[in-house]
Amino acid sequence: MTSVLFSTPVAAPVADMDATQYTQQTDPTDLSAPPNLNPQQQQRMLAQYQVLQTLGSGLQGKVKLGVDSVTRQRVALKIIDMAKLNRKAMINVYREVEAMSRVSHTNVLRLLSVHDDVPYAKKSGTQKQVIVIVLELATGGELFDFMMYTGCFSENIARAYFQQLVAGLEACHAQGVYHRDIKPENLLLDESFALKIADFGLSGLREGVDGAVAELYTQCGTRGYMSPEVLSCLPYEGEPADVWSAGVVLFIMLAGFPPFQIATNQDWWFRACAAKKHDAFWAAHLRSAVFSPGAMSLMSRIFCVAPQERITLAAIKADPWFKESAIAPKDLQTELLNRKLQVEEEKRKEREEKLRASAKRHSQQLQDEEFDPFDMNVMRSVVLPIAAEMSAAEAPGRCVVEFRRTSGACLKFHEIYKKLSASLSDLVWDNDETEMADDSLAEELISDEAMMI
């Protein structure tokens, strides 16, 4: 296994638990056969759709697998409890519907229909009134899962998906729709592993397709993907904000970790970009990942802090790296199918591990109820191999300790690193006041979170 050396704690993209998921979590090898419905499932209907298992959930409600009783088409049913909607939530629902109804593009998840004030019988026998948003079912899964469980992509695959992402965003912007929450969790894959932009609940809309570009004000999205102007709480334009988020996704596809922790001056990586010290920015990142000169050049233009100077979607399409040939669709499908099987296997192991842990905790609780003379809590431990390498720093009396994950989950590695940093807080040098006087020093102090002892 190839080890990646981290000179700063680098987290894999973290799933947003509030994000609604539309992906199918059934047998990955069976994408076309109609499901077998038991009598209880056949009785649960929403409009013309049979309601099957839950695919995901979010703040607004659940997403369930549905089958059109007439065409037998599989769909995703986003079910929203009307009784739980306040005024702001209702506005978000109608904004999502309006945004998706404006855009028709192969790289944007299709809105099939909307049903308002529909009676829905729950399994408990009670009934409630719901809004049902019927969406195209993305059977390929989330882009996030592929990167989380199988690692970063080759440049050809990353380019292919970035080209599709740019095409989808261009179609959205042409219709006055600005997504404002572009991230791997909101990029789904269909049965051919083509990319679909999903979840428009936070989108901004321009009134009138031919109207002037409207300024947006709401600070929304996922912080690790938000542009600096959005984080600043100042008025901003939608296209540059989406371009920044798309650049973060491209970086993660190529590296397996994000370019910044957050695009503010508290983050060293961002400060390097703000100071236009791109050589230092890339020199530090090249210790942990591989980027071609063309990819670095394009992303440097994307990570331009001033939105008016940031590269546009039209200019991205003219970029030499972007215009290079991507992987053939057949080869992409073969690669992603193999990765999907790996994703499903890793998820199966996680489910089994959770069941074992739950059973162990339950067994321990039963034992504690009968006999607990020492009043001790028993917690399950996780083995995560981590390697550390120490090297001398230019500053006298200090050294840099670099950690890397040799195997195991990226998120668990990041969690352990934070605990380790806290435990060694009396030894870790606080470099918050350090100024990047020159590139050589900037390359050594590669993050505000770097552990320098």
N, C-alpha and C positions, 0 to 999 in steps of 0.2 A: 504494500500500500504506500502511495506517495504521501509524504508528510508535508504539510504547509506550515511554514514558520511564521508565527504571528509576533510582530513587535509591538502590538497593541491589542487589547482585548477586542476581538471582532466578532460581532454576533451575526448569526444567520438571520435573514429577514424574519421578523416575528409576526406571527399571525394575529390579525386584529379580531378579537373575540366578538366584537360587535358587527363585524362584516357578515352579510348574508351570503351563504354559499349556495350555488346552483348546480353543483356537480353530482353526478351519479356515483354512488358508492357500492355498487353491486359488482357481480363477476366481471372483471375487465375484459375477459375473452369473449363475452356474449353481449354484443352491442346491438343486436337486431331482433332476437327472439322475443315475442311478447311474454310478459310476466304471467306466472300462474297465480290466479286470484282465488283466495279462500272466500267462503261465504260472507264472513264479516267484512272483508275488504270490498266485496262487490256491493254491499249495502251502503257504503260511505261514498256519497257523491257530492260534488260541487259543480253546479251547472251541469254540463255534459261530461264531466271528467270524474273518473274513478280515482279515489284518493288512496295512495299506497304509503310506503314508508317515508319517514322523515329523512331529508337530505342534508338539512342544516337549519340553523336558527340565527336570529339576530335580534336587535332591539325592537324592531317592528313586528316580528312574528316568525313563523316557521315556514320553511320551504319543503314541500313534499313532492314525491314522484307522482305524477298523474298520467292517466291513460285516457285519451279521447274515446268515448264509448262508440263513436261513429266511425272514425278513421283508424282507430287503434294506434294512433301516434303517441309516443311518449313525450311528455312535457314536464316542465318544472312549474309547480303551483306555489306562488308566494302568497301565503294566507295571512291577512292582517286583521286582527281583532279590532273592530270599530270602537268598541267600548273603551279601549285603552289608548285611543288616539286623542291627544290634545291638539290644539290649533296648530302649533308648530310642526308636530308630527304629520298632521294631515296635509300641510303645505308641502312637506318633503315627499310624501307619497305622490301627490299630483305633479310635483316637479319631476320626479323620476319617470312617471308615465308620459308626461309631456316631452321630456328629453328623448326617451326611447322611441316615441311615436314620430319624432322629427327625422330620425336617422335610419336609413336603410343601407347597410353595407355589409359585405361578407365578413368583415373583422369586427363587427359590433353585434352583440347578442340581440336576437330578434324578440320584439314584443309581439305576441300573437293575439292577445285579447285582454280585456279588463272587464271584470264583473263586480258591480257595486251593490252593497247591501244584500249579500247572499246568505241565506240560512245555512248553518254548518252544524251538523250533529257530531259531537265529540264522542270519544269512546266511552266516557262516563255516562252517556245517555242524555246529557244536557245539550242545549242548543245555543248558539250565539250568532250574531250577524257579523259578517266579515267582508272585506274587500279581497278579491282574488285577481292577482296579476299572473297571467299565463305567459310563460317564457319558453324560448327554445332551450332544450335540454343539452347541456354540454357533457357528453359522455367521456371525453378524454381526461377530465380532471382539471385541477388548478395548476397554473404554472408554478406557484409557490411550492406545491408538494414535490414537483420534479427537482427543484433546486434544493429543497430541504433534505430530501432523502437520497438523491443520487448525485448531488454536487453540481458544480457549474457546467456550463455548456462550452462546446468548442466555438471558435469564432464564426464558423459557417452557420451553425444552428442559431447562435445569438443574433447574427446579422439577419437571418430569415425572420425571426420573431420580431426584431426591432423594425424591420421593413413593414411587417404586418401591423405592428402597433402604430407606426407613423401614418400608415394608410387609414387606419380606423380613426385616429385622432383628427386627421385632415378632413374626413367626412363629417365628423362631429362638429368641428369648428366652422365648416362651411354652412352648417344649419344653425349656427348660433348656440351650440351646446359645448360647454366647457366642463370636463369631467371632475376635476379637482380632487380626485382620490385614486390616481393611477398608482398601482402597486401590484406585485405578483399575485396576491390573493384575489384581486379583481380582474385578472386576466385568465380566462378559461380556454379550454381546448375542446374542439369538437371531435367526432369520431375519426376524422382524418388528421387530427392534431393541428388543425388550423386555429389561430388565435382569435378569441372573441373578447372584446372589451365589455365588462359587465358592471352592475351595481352603480346606477346613476343617481342614487339617493342624495348625494351631496353636490350634484352638478349645478352649474350656474348657467342661466339662459339669457340670451340676447333677445330683446323684443324686436321682432321683425328681422328676417334674414338679411335684408339689405340695409338695416339700420347701422348706426355708428357703433364702434366697439365700445361696449359698456364697461365701466369700472366695477369691479367686485370688491366687497368689503369684508365678507365673512371669513374668519380664520377657520378653515375646515380641512379635513383630510387626515392623513397619518403622518405624525411629526417627522419621522425619518425620511419621508419622501416629499415633504413640503418645501417649496422654494423660499428663499430668504425674504422676499417681499411679502409672502403670505404670512410668515412667522412674525413679521414686523408689525402686523395689525394695521398697515396702511392700505389705502385703495390700490388695487392691482388689476392687471389685465389677465384674462383667462388663458390665452394661448401660451405666453411665456411660462406661466406657472405649470401648465401641463407638459411643456417641453422639458422643464427641469425634472419633473417626476419621471418622465420617460427616460431621461439620461441616467437617473439613479437605477432604474430597472435594468437598463443596458449594462451598467457597471456590475450589478449583482449577477447578471447572467454570465458575464465573462469571468468574474472573480470569485463568486460564491459568498461575498460579504459586501456591505454597503460602503460607499465612498466617504460618508460622514456619519457620525452619530446623530447630529442635528445641524442644520445650516444656520448656525448663529456664531457669534464671536467667541463663545465658550469652547468651541470645537477647533482643535488645531488644524485639522484637514480643511475646514471651511476657511479659516484665517489665511491659509496658504493660497487658496483660490482667490479670496478677496484681495490679497496683496499681489495677485498675478504671479506668484512664485510657483508656476506650474511644474518647473523642473524638480523642485523640492517635493511637491505633492506626488508626482509620479515616481520619483526615486524612492520615496518611502513605501508606496504601494507595491512597487516592483519587487520588494523583498518577500512579498506574500503571494503574488499572483503574476500572471504573464499577460501582457497587453501588446498588441502590434502598434507600431508608430501611427498608423492610420486611425486606429480606434482611439488612441490617446489624443490625437489631434482633434477628432470630432467631439469627444467628451469634454475637452478643455473649452471648446466653444459653447457647449451646452451649459457647463458649470461656470458661466459668466454671471457674476453676482448682480450686476446692473441689468434689469430685464430688458431695457431698450437696446442693450448691446448683445443680448443673448441671441444665438442663432435661431432662425425661424424654421418651421416645418418645411417650407419651400426650399430653404438653403440646405437643410439636412438632406433632402432628396437629391440635391446636386453635389453633395459631398463625395469625393472619390471612394472613401471606404464604404459608404452606404451603397454606392452604385455597383460595387463588386458583386459577382455572381454568388448567390446563396446556395445552400445545399439543395439538391434535387428533392421534390416532394416525396418521391418513393423512398429515398434514403432517409429523409426526415421521419417518415412514418415508421420505418424499420427501427431506427434508433430510439424514437420515443415509445414505441410499443415495448421494447426491451426494458426501457427505464420504467414504464408504467407497471410492468410485472414486478420490478424491484420495489416500487413504491407500495404496491399492494401487499407484498411480502413483509415489508418493514411495518406497515400499519397493522397487519395481522399479528406480528410479534408484539407490538405495543399493546394491542387489545388483550392478548393473552397475559402479558406482564401485568397489566392493570387488574385483570381478574385474579391472578395469583396474589398480587399485593393486597387486593380487597379481601380475599379469602383469609390471608394471613392476619390482616388487621382484625377481622371479625373473630378469628380463632383466638387471637391474643386478648381481645376484649372479653370474650367468654372466660378465659383463664383469669384475667384480672378481677372479674366480678367475684370469682370464687376464692382466689388467693393472691394477694398482692402485698406481701410483708414489707417490701422496701419502697412501695409507692413510686415505682419507676416507670417511665414511659419508654416503650420499645419502638424504635423507628427503623424502617428498612433503609439499608445503605446501598449505594450504587457505585460500581467500580467503573471509573473512567480513566483510561491511561493518558497521562499528560507528561510531555517531555519539557524540560527547561534548559536553557543555555545561557550562560553568563558571559558577558563581554565587557571590556573596559570602555568607559566613556571618556570624552575629552575633558570633562570637568574633573578636577583632582578629587580623589577619595570617593568617587562614585562609579557605579557600574550599571549596565543595563541587563535586566533579566528578561529573556524572551521565552514565552510559553507557546507550546503547540499541542494540539489535540491529535494523538496518534490513531485513535479510533473512538467510536461512540458518537453521541448526539452533540451537534454544535451548540444548541441552546443550553444543554446541561454544562458544557464547557464554559460558556459565558457566565452561567450562574456560579459555578465553582470559582472562576477567576475573580468575580466581584467579591465573594466571601474571602478569598485569599488576600485581595488588595486591602480589604477592611482590617483583616487580622494583622497585616504588616504596615498599618498606617503610620506607626511611629518610625518606621525605617524608610518609607517611600518619600522621595523628595517631591515637594510641592512646587511645580514649575509654572503656576498660573501667571506669575508676573514676568515671566521670561519673554523678551521681545525677540522677534525673528530678525536679528540684525544682519545675518547673512545666510546663504543657502546651506552651507555646511552645518551650521548649528541647527538650522530648521530641520534638516534631515535626521539629526539625532533625536530631537524632541518631537517625536512623530505623533503625539497625541496628548491632550490634557489628561488622559487616563493612563498614559504610559507609566510602567512601574520602573522608576529609577531609584536604586538603592545606594 
